[in-house]
Every structure is written in structure tokens, then in C-alpha cells.
Amino acid sequence: MFQIQRSALILTSSLMGVLQPAFAQQTVVKPESGPVPIVQHDPVVDAAALKIGRALFLRCFCADNNLSFDLEGRPQGTAKTTDWTLSGINVQKVVREGPGAIELEGVRVAIRYATDRHEFDRHPQNEEKMRLTLADKGDAAAFERELQAVFSTGIDRPLQRSMPEYWQHCFDPSMAWPQDSLTGAQVVTFAAVPSAGSSQAVVTHRAEAGYTLPASHDHVTGTVHMRLVVDTEGTARHIAIVQPLGYGLDARAVEAAAKYRFTPAMLDGKPVASNVLMNQDFLVVQTPQ
């Protein structure tokens, strides 16, 4: 039996020219004839697709979820704005809608400040679907410039400079305020116990700071710490965020602080502008009206 099997193996080998088992003849795959398909690449779509997975913000701070941008990266129409902490976006898909338009789909992202790590965390709002349509003239370099005008990757300096002053002073506390009636004026900072003949500013009217819809939805609680100057008329001026919270609540806190009224501080029996620290608590989640 052994001799018969060996003869069969030798016979097969002689036919193939190489010593190998007979079943190997059945595994040979012949290349198919015909042209090899060429994969077409769209450099503009490829450039937009690089935004997927990036920590993006809309430079326009647009509140709408369906937006169109021109070739310069400017939003079309009258777009409502919101706080930058509600202007994040996670791009998830990029498609070409035609010869002159690229569409980016994704979800809005809310930002919350982590006080223990002193970092801003991103919280996708998966129910808030976004669709952005960007104009395209077929020039990849020009489209890349448009993308840079529409999006900030991270909290870059141009994004900070386009924020309201109370946010700019949060990122750069040493930044000078624009010239106004407080420029060159005496602004005092009191110790815990003012000296005789002096008194700190005292609140005479308070204002409520309401919740934003995303903050209410995600049950965000915490405190916004602010610094401000109470002028000699008892008005809150130069309001700046010291420790933020996020989710648009910082803007709500500043809006409320601007409505506060005070009895101004007194120094030697005369009213004087004074530095004041103020906290706005968000401890009971409310549904925005």
C-alpha cells in the first residue's frame, strides 16, 4: 500500500515539475483579466474628514444646529449666538453634497470645567444633531482656509479674543480693561474688617441666574466665581470670571451680576469704587422657561 501511494505522489510530481501533493494544484488562483479600478479621491472631502475626532468649536458661537458658511467661512443669514461653552461640535461624517458644497454632520458639545483638574471637559449632546454646509470651489487649499475660519481646534487665542470681556479676563487676568470712567480712578480692596470710617459695598438688589437647557438636561450643579468692581454709583462693572462652571451658566451668572445693585463702599466717609468677589450658585436644577 505504501508503494502505491508513493508512486502516485511521484506521478503527480512529474506532471507538475515540482514535488508537491496533488491537492496543491487546486489552490492556484489565476489573475482575472480586465482593467484594475482606480479609486477617486476628493482632496476637499479628505481635508474636511481630518476634523473628525478633533476637539472643535464654532468660531461664530452659533446657536443654530443647521448652518451654512460661505467661502470665507462666514455664517449665512442671521445666526443666533450662544456662549462658547455651548459652541463645541464633534464632527462624525463628511459628504459632498454637490460640486459646490461639503456637508459635515455631527453633534453639539457642551463644555464643563473640572475644578479638581483645572481642565475643560467635553460633553456631547447626542440629541442635538448638527449639519453644517460649507461652500466649496474645488480648491483644497482655499477650503482648508475656510475650515480654519469656521472651526477652532481647542481654545486657541483667536477664539479667546472673540469671547466677551468677562471670558477674556478669565483666560488672561492681567489684561487691561478698555478705558472708561474707572480708568485712573481709585479702586480699593478691603481687608476682612474695614478700618474705622470705612465700609464695604453692600448688596441692595439681587438678580436670579437661570439655567440653560443643556445644563438642566445634564443636571449640572456648581458655583461660578466672579470678580467685579462696584463703582461709586453702586453699579457692578468690570465683571470677570475667576472660576468657571460651563454649560453656558457662566454667561448667565455674569448677566445676573450686572443687574445687582449696591450701596457703594465708603472710605473716610466718601463713596469709593471697590473690588468685590461674588459667587453665583447653581445648586437646584431648574427647567428654563
C-alpha positions as a Markdown table, in Angstrom:
| # | Residue | x | y | z |
|---|---|---|---|---|
| 1 | Met | 0.0 | 0.0 | 0.0 |
| 2 | Phe | 2.9 | 2.3 | 0.9 |
| 3 | Gln | 4.5 | 1.7 | -2.6 |
| 4 | Ile | 1.2 | 2.5 | -4.4 |
| 5 | Gln | 0.8 | 5.8 | -2.6 |
| 6 | Arg | 4.4 | 6.8 | -3.2 |
| 7 | Ser | 4.1 | 6.1 | -6.9 |
| 8 | Ala | 1.0 | 8.3 | -7.1 |
| 9 | Leu | 2.9 | 11.1 | -5.5 |
| 10 | Ile | 5.8 | 10.7 | -7.8 |
| 11 | Leu | 3.5 | 10.6 | -10.8 |
| 12 | Thr | 1.8 | 13.9 | -9.8 |
| 13 | Ser | 5.2 | 15.5 | -9.2 |
| 14 | Ser | 6.5 | 14.6 | -12.6 |
| 15 | Leu | 3.5 | 16.2 | -14.2 |
| 16 | Met | 3.9 | 19.4 | -12.2 |
| 17 | Gly | 7.7 | 19.5 | -12.4 |
| 18 | Val | 7.9 | 20.1 | -8.6 |
| 19 | Leu | 7.4 | 17.6 | -5.8 |
| 20 | Gln | 4.1 | 18.6 | -4.2 |
| 21 | Pro | 0.9 | 16.9 | -3.2 |
| 22 | Ala | -1.9 | 16.7 | -5.8 |
| 23 | Phe | -4.4 | 19.0 | -3.9 |
| 24 | Ala | -2.0 | 21.9 | -4.3 |
| 25 | Gln | -3.0 | 22.1 | -8.0 |
| 26 | Gln | -6.5 | 23.2 | -7.0 |
| 27 | Thr | -5.3 | 26.2 | -4.9 |
| 28 | Val | -3.7 | 28.1 | -7.7 |
| 29 | Val | -5.6 | 31.4 | -8.3 |
| 30 | Lys | -5.3 | 32.9 | -11.7 |
| 31 | Pro | -5.4 | 36.7 | -12.0 |
| 32 | Glu | -8.6 | 38.0 | -13.6 |
| 33 | Ser | -8.3 | 39.8 | -16.8 |
| 34 | Gly | -9.6 | 43.3 | -17.3 |
| 35 | Pro | -8.7 | 46.8 | -16.1 |
| 36 | Val | -7.9 | 47.5 | -12.4 |
| 37 | Pro | -10.4 | 50.0 | -10.9 |
| 38 | Ile | -9.0 | 53.4 | -9.9 |
| 39 | Val | -10.1 | 54.8 | -6.6 |
| 40 | Gln | -11.0 | 58.5 | -7.0 |
| 41 | His | -10.0 | 60.8 | -4.1 |
| 42 | Asp | -11.7 | 64.1 | -3.3 |
| 43 | Pro | -9.0 | 66.3 | -1.6 |
| 44 | Val | -11.6 | 68.7 | -0.3 |
| 45 | Val | -13.6 | 65.9 | 1.4 |
| 46 | Asp | -10.3 | 64.5 | 2.7 |
| 47 | Ala | -9.4 | 67.8 | 4.3 |
| 48 | Ala | -12.8 | 68.1 | 5.9 |
| 49 | Ala | -12.6 | 64.5 | 7.2 |
| 50 | Leu | -9.5 | 65.4 | 9.2 |
| 51 | Lys | -11.8 | 67.3 | 11.5 |
| 52 | Ile | -13.4 | 64.1 | 12.6 |
| 53 | Gly | -12.3 | 63.3 | 16.2 |
| 54 | Arg | -10.9 | 66.8 | 16.8 |
| 55 | Ala | -11.9 | 69.0 | 19.8 |
| 56 | Leu | -13.7 | 71.6 | 17.7 |
| 57 | Phe | -15.5 | 74.9 | 18.5 |
| 58 | Leu | -17.5 | 77.1 | 16.2 |
| 59 | Arg | -15.8 | 80.4 | 15.9 |
| 60 | Cys | -19.1 | 82.1 | 15.2 |
| 61 | Phe | -20.5 | 80.8 | 18.5 |
| 62 | Cys | -23.7 | 79.9 | 16.5 |
| 63 | Ala | -26.6 | 78.5 | 18.5 |
| 64 | Asp | -28.4 | 77.0 | 15.4 |
| 65 | Asn | -27.7 | 73.4 | 14.5 |
| 66 | Asn | -28.2 | 73.8 | 10.8 |
| 67 | Leu | -25.7 | 76.3 | 9.4 |
| 68 | Ser | -24.3 | 77.3 | 6.0 |
| 69 | Phe | -21.0 | 79.1 | 5.5 |
| 70 | Asp | -19.6 | 81.0 | 2.5 |
| 71 | Leu | -16.1 | 80.6 | 1.0 |
| 72 | Glu | -14.7 | 82.9 | 3.7 |
| 73 | Gly | -16.1 | 80.8 | 6.5 |
| 74 | Arg | -18.8 | 83.3 | 7.4 |
| 75 | Pro | -22.2 | 82.0 | 8.5 |
| 76 | Gln | -25.0 | 82.8 | 6.1 |
| 77 | Gly | -28.2 | 84.5 | 7.3 |
| 78 | Thr | -28.9 | 85.8 | 10.7 |
| 79 | Ala | -27.4 | 83.3 | 13.1 |
| 80 | Lys | -28.2 | 83.4 | 16.8 |
| 81 | Thr | -25.2 | 83.1 | 19.1 |
| 82 | Thr | -24.5 | 81.4 | 22.4 |
| 83 | Asp | -21.8 | 81.0 | 25.0 |
| 84 | Trp | -18.6 | 79.4 | 23.8 |
| 85 | Thr | -19.1 | 76.6 | 26.3 |
| 86 | Leu | -22.1 | 75.5 | 24.2 |
| 87 | Ser | -20.4 | 76.0 | 20.9 |
| 88 | Gly | -18.5 | 72.8 | 20.7 |
| 89 | Ile | -19.1 | 70.2 | 17.9 |
| 90 | Asn | -18.0 | 66.7 | 17.3 |
| 91 | Val | -17.9 | 66.1 | 13.5 |
| 92 | Gln | -18.9 | 62.5 | 12.7 |
| 93 | Lys | -19.4 | 62.4 | 9.0 |
| 94 | Val | -18.3 | 64.3 | 5.9 |
| 95 | Val | -20.0 | 64.1 | 2.5 |
| 96 | Arg | -20.0 | 66.0 | -0.8 |
| 97 | Glu | -23.5 | 67.4 | -1.5 |
| 98 | Gly | -22.6 | 68.6 | -5.0 |
| 99 | Pro | -19.9 | 70.4 | -7.0 |
| 100 | Gly | -20.1 | 73.4 | -4.7 |
| 101 | Ala | -20.9 | 72.2 | -1.2 |
| 102 | Ile | -19.4 | 70.0 | 1.5 |
| 103 | Glu | -21.7 | 68.8 | 4.4 |
| 104 | Leu | -20.4 | 68.0 | 7.8 |
| 105 | Glu | -22.6 | 66.1 | 10.2 |
| 106 | Gly | -22.1 | 65.8 | 14.0 |
| 107 | Val | -23.4 | 66.6 | 17.4 |
| 108 | Arg | -23.2 | 69.7 | 19.6 |
| 109 | Val | -20.9 | 69.6 | 22.6 |
| 110 | Ala | -21.2 | 71.3 | 25.9 |
| 111 | Ile | -18.1 | 72.2 | 28.0 |
| 112 | Arg | -17.8 | 71.8 | 31.7 |
| 113 | Tyr | -14.9 | 73.0 | 33.9 |
| 114 | Ala | -13.4 | 70.3 | 36.2 |
| 115 | Thr | -12.4 | 72.2 | 39.3 |
| 116 | Asp | -10.3 | 69.3 | 40.6 |
| 117 | Arg | -8.2 | 69.1 | 37.5 |
| 118 | His | -8.5 | 72.7 | 36.3 |
| 119 | Glu | -9.5 | 71.5 | 32.8 |
| 120 | Phe | -12.4 | 71.8 | 30.5 |
| 121 | Asp | -14.2 | 68.6 | 29.7 |
| 122 | Arg | -16.3 | 67.9 | 26.6 |
| 123 | His | -19.8 | 66.5 | 27.0 |
| 124 | Pro | -21.5 | 65.5 | 23.7 |
| 125 | Gln | -25.2 | 66.4 | 23.4 |
| 126 | Asn | -26.1 | 63.4 | 21.3 |
| 127 | Glu | -29.7 | 64.6 | 20.8 |
| 128 | Glu | -28.6 | 67.8 | 19.3 |
| 129 | Lys | -27.7 | 66.8 | 15.7 |
| 130 | Met | -25.8 | 69.3 | 13.7 |
| 131 | Arg | -25.5 | 69.8 | 10.0 |
| 132 | Leu | -23.0 | 72.3 | 8.5 |
| 133 | Thr | -22.8 | 73.1 | 4.8 |
| 134 | Leu | -19.6 | 74.7 | 3.7 |
| 135 | Ala | -19.2 | 76.3 | 0.3 |
| 136 | Asp | -16.5 | 74.8 | -2.0 |
| 137 | Lys | -14.9 | 76.0 | -5.2 |
| 138 | Gly | -12.8 | 72.9 | -5.7 |
| 139 | Asp | -9.6 | 74.3 | -4.3 |
| 140 | Ala | -8.3 | 72.2 | -1.4 |
| 141 | Ala | -6.0 | 75.0 | -0.1 |
| 142 | Ala | -8.8 | 77.5 | -0.1 |
| 143 | Phe | -11.2 | 75.1 | 1.6 |
| 144 | Glu | -8.6 | 74.4 | 4.3 |
| 145 | Arg | -8.6 | 78.2 | 5.0 |
| 146 | Glu | -12.4 | 78.1 | 5.2 |
| 147 | Leu | -12.2 | 75.3 | 7.7 |
| 148 | Gln | -9.8 | 77.3 | 9.8 |
| 149 | Ala | -12.2 | 80.3 | 9.7 |
| 150 | Val | -15.2 | 78.1 | 10.7 |
| 151 | Phe | -13.5 | 75.9 | 13.4 |
| 152 | Ser | -11.2 | 76.4 | 16.3 |
| 153 | Thr | -9.3 | 73.3 | 17.3 |
| 154 | Gly | -9.2 | 73.6 | 21.1 |
| 155 | Ile | -9.4 | 77.0 | 22.8 |
| 156 | Asp | -6.9 | 78.9 | 20.7 |
| 157 | Arg | -6.0 | 82.6 | 21.2 |
| 158 | Pro | -8.2 | 83.9 | 18.3 |
| 159 | Leu | -11.2 | 82.1 | 19.9 |
| 160 | Gln | -10.4 | 83.7 | 23.3 |
| 161 | Arg | -10.1 | 87.1 | 21.8 |
| 162 | Ser | -13.6 | 86.8 | 20.2 |
| 163 | Met | -15.2 | 86.0 | 23.5 |
| 164 | Pro | -16.9 | 88.6 | 25.8 |
| 165 | Glu | -14.6 | 90.5 | 28.1 |
| 166 | Tyr | -15.6 | 88.6 | 31.1 |
| 167 | Trp | -14.2 | 85.4 | 29.5 |
| 168 | Gln | -11.1 | 87.1 | 28.1 |
| 169 | His | -10.2 | 88.2 | 31.6 |
| 170 | Cys | -10.7 | 84.7 | 32.8 |
| 171 | Phe | -8.1 | 83.4 | 30.4 |
| 172 | Asp | -5.8 | 86.4 | 30.9 |
| 173 | Pro | -6.4 | 88.1 | 34.3 |
| 174 | Ser | -3.7 | 90.6 | 33.7 |
| 175 | Met | -5.4 | 92.0 | 30.6 |
| 176 | Ala | -6.2 | 95.7 | 30.8 |
| 177 | Trp | -9.8 | 96.9 | 30.6 |
| 178 | Pro | -10.8 | 99.3 | 27.9 |
| 179 | Gln | -10.7 | 102.9 | 29.0 |
| 180 | Asp | -13.8 | 104.1 | 30.9 |
| 181 | Ser | -14.8 | 106.1 | 33.9 |
| 182 | Leu | -12.9 | 103.7 | 36.2 |
| 183 | Thr | -9.6 | 104.3 | 34.3 |
| 184 | Gly | -7.2 | 106.0 | 36.7 |
| 185 | Ala | -9.8 | 106.1 | 39.5 |
| 186 | Gln | -9.1 | 104.8 | 43.0 |
| 187 | Val | -10.4 | 101.3 | 43.4 |
| 188 | Val | -9.9 | 99.9 | 46.9 |
| 189 | Thr | -9.7 | 96.3 | 48.2 |
| 190 | Phe | -10.8 | 96.0 | 51.7 |
| 191 | Ala | -9.4 | 93.6 | 54.4 |
| 192 | Ala | -11.7 | 91.3 | 56.2 |
| 193 | Val | -12.5 | 94.1 | 58.7 |
| 194 | Pro | -12.6 | 97.6 | 57.3 |
| 195 | Ser | -10.9 | 100.3 | 59.3 |
| 196 | Ala | -12.9 | 103.0 | 61.2 |
| 197 | Gly | -14.8 | 105.3 | 58.9 |
| 198 | Ser | -14.7 | 102.7 | 56.0 |
| 199 | Ser | -17.2 | 100.1 | 54.9 |
| 200 | Gln | -17.5 | 97.6 | 52.1 |
| 201 | Ala | -20.1 | 97.6 | 49.3 |
| 202 | Val | -23.4 | 96.1 | 50.4 |
| 203 | Val | -25.9 | 94.4 | 48.1 |
| 204 | Thr | -29.3 | 96.2 | 47.9 |
| 205 | His | -30.8 | 94.3 | 45.0 |
| 206 | Arg | -30.2 | 90.8 | 43.7 |
| 207 | Ala | -31.0 | 89.1 | 40.4 |
| 208 | Glu | -31.6 | 85.4 | 39.7 |
| 209 | Ala | -29.4 | 83.5 | 37.3 |
| 210 | Gly | -31.4 | 80.9 | 35.3 |
| 211 | Tyr | -30.3 | 77.6 | 33.9 |
| 212 | Thr | -29.6 | 76.8 | 30.3 |
| 213 | Leu | -31.4 | 73.9 | 28.6 |
| 214 | Pro | -28.3 | 71.7 | 28.3 |
| 215 | Ala | -27.3 | 72.3 | 31.9 |
| 216 | Ser | -30.8 | 71.4 | 33.1 |
| 217 | His | -30.8 | 68.3 | 30.9 |
| 218 | Asp | -27.5 | 67.1 | 32.2 |
| 219 | His | -28.3 | 68.1 | 35.9 |
| 220 | Val | -25.3 | 70.4 | 36.2 |
| 221 | Thr | -24.7 | 71.9 | 39.6 |
| 222 | Gly | -21.8 | 74.1 | 40.9 |
| 223 | Thr | -20.7 | 77.6 | 41.5 |
| 224 | Val | -19.4 | 80.4 | 39.3 |
| 225 | His | -16.8 | 82.6 | 41.0 |
| 226 | Met | -16.5 | 86.2 | 39.7 |
| 227 | Arg | -14.7 | 89.4 | 40.5 |
| 228 | Leu | -16.1 | 92.8 | 39.8 |
| 229 | Val | -15.8 | 96.5 | 40.6 |
| 230 | Val | -18.7 | 98.3 | 42.4 |
| 231 | Asp | -18.4 | 101.9 | 41.3 |
| 232 | Thr | -19.4 | 104.9 | 43.3 |
| 233 | Glu | -23.0 | 104.7 | 42.0 |
| 234 | Gly | -23.4 | 101.1 | 43.3 |
| 235 | Thr | -23.2 | 99.5 | 39.8 |
| 236 | Ala | -21.3 | 96.3 | 39.0 |
| 237 | Arg | -18.6 | 97.0 | 36.5 |
| 238 | His | -15.6 | 95.1 | 35.0 |
| 239 | Ile | -17.2 | 91.7 | 35.7 |
| 240 | Ala | -14.8 | 88.8 | 35.1 |
| 241 | Ile | -15.0 | 85.1 | 35.7 |
| 242 | Val | -12.4 | 83.7 | 38.2 |
| 243 | Gln | -13.5 | 80.1 | 38.3 |
| 244 | Pro | -16.0 | 78.9 | 35.6 |
| 245 | Leu | -18.6 | 76.2 | 35.6 |
| 246 | Gly | -19.5 | 75.8 | 31.9 |
| 247 | Tyr | -22.7 | 74.7 | 30.1 |
| 248 | Gly | -23.5 | 78.4 | 29.4 |
| 249 | Leu | -24.0 | 79.0 | 33.2 |
| 250 | Asp | -21.1 | 81.4 | 33.4 |
| 251 | Ala | -22.8 | 83.8 | 31.0 |
| 252 | Arg | -26.0 | 83.5 | 33.0 |
| 253 | Ala | -24.1 | 84.3 | 36.2 |
| 254 | Val | -22.5 | 87.4 | 34.6 |
| 255 | Glu | -25.8 | 88.6 | 33.3 |
| 256 | Ala | -27.3 | 88.3 | 36.8 |
| 257 | Ala | -24.3 | 90.1 | 38.4 |
| 258 | Ala | -24.7 | 93.0 | 36.1 |
| 259 | Lys | -28.2 | 93.6 | 37.4 |
| 260 | Tyr | -27.1 | 93.7 | 41.1 |
| 261 | Arg | -27.2 | 97.0 | 42.9 |
| 262 | Phe | -25.1 | 98.0 | 45.8 |
| 263 | Thr | -24.5 | 100.7 | 48.4 |
| 264 | Pro | -21.0 | 101.7 | 47.4 |
| 265 | Ala | -18.1 | 101.2 | 49.6 |
| 266 | Met | -17.0 | 104.2 | 51.8 |
| 267 | Leu | -13.5 | 105.4 | 52.6 |
| 268 | Asp | -13.1 | 108.2 | 55.1 |
| 269 | Gly | -16.8 | 109.0 | 54.8 |
| 270 | Lys | -16.8 | 109.2 | 50.9 |
| 271 | Pro | -18.1 | 106.7 | 48.3 |
| 272 | Val | -15.3 | 104.9 | 46.5 |
| 273 | Ala | -15.0 | 102.2 | 43.9 |
| 274 | Ser | -14.1 | 98.8 | 45.3 |
| 275 | Asn | -13.1 | 95.3 | 44.3 |
| 276 | Val | -15.7 | 92.7 | 45.1 |
| 277 | Leu | -15.7 | 88.9 | 44.9 |
| 278 | Met | -19.1 | 87.3 | 44.1 |
| 279 | Asn | -20.3 | 83.7 | 43.8 |
| 280 | Gln | -23.3 | 82.5 | 41.9 |
| 281 | Asp | -24.5 | 79.1 | 42.9 |
| 282 | Phe | -26.4 | 76.7 | 40.6 |
| 283 | Leu | -27.4 | 74.1 | 43.1 |
| 284 | Val | -31.1 | 73.4 | 42.3 |
| 285 | Val | -31.6 | 72.3 | 38.7 |
| 286 | Gln | -34.3 | 74.3 | 37.0 |
| 287 | Thr | -36.1 | 73.9 | 33.7 |
| 288 | Pro | -35.5 | 77.0 | 31.6 |
| 289 | Gln | -38.7 | 79.0 | 30.9 |
